[in-house]
Amino acid sequence: MKRIAVALVLCSLLQAASVSRVTITAVEDSFNRRLKALVPGEPYLLLGETHGVYLDAYGAVFTASVNLVEGPNVTPFRPSISPKDRADLRQRKLDRLPKLRDIMREALVVSAGMLDTVPANEQVVISVSLPRYHWEDTTGLPAQIVMQSTRNALVNLQVNPPTDQAVFLKTIRTREY
């Protein structure tokens, strides 16, 4: 009985070790490229780089921080932000959210194929934090979007792309906070 327990522990350790840092880095780089393409010409969109980690018996988790719109800042020369500028910033963020969601879904599906050493029943998760200005109207704007699914379900989406968007929405669990 002890030998079986030791064998199971060794197998689980080998499985965890099989998800290499090289693979995680490749997914990070892929997601960074997608996020940078969200709004070409805006260099401060991606705040830092995407970070990924493999959690044994759970799956792969990737996080990024994205500033959807560079807004005006309060300075000694501009002590307040006008209501029009606040409304414009909010609307521009609302306009970019659907594209960000699409990029996240696409990246999630593509990353599942890249993470071929992650067990099929484990999760692949992408989380994007959306920083806010202290003065902005955040009504209807999430501070974080989290998308996840099992790697197996995501690979199925990649192999058999659905024609109906509802299939994506059903397969990929999305939460916004």
Helices and strands as residue ranges (DSSP letters): H 2-17, H 21-36, E 51-55, E 59-65, H 83-114, E 123-129, E 144-150, H 151-159, H 165-171, E 173-176
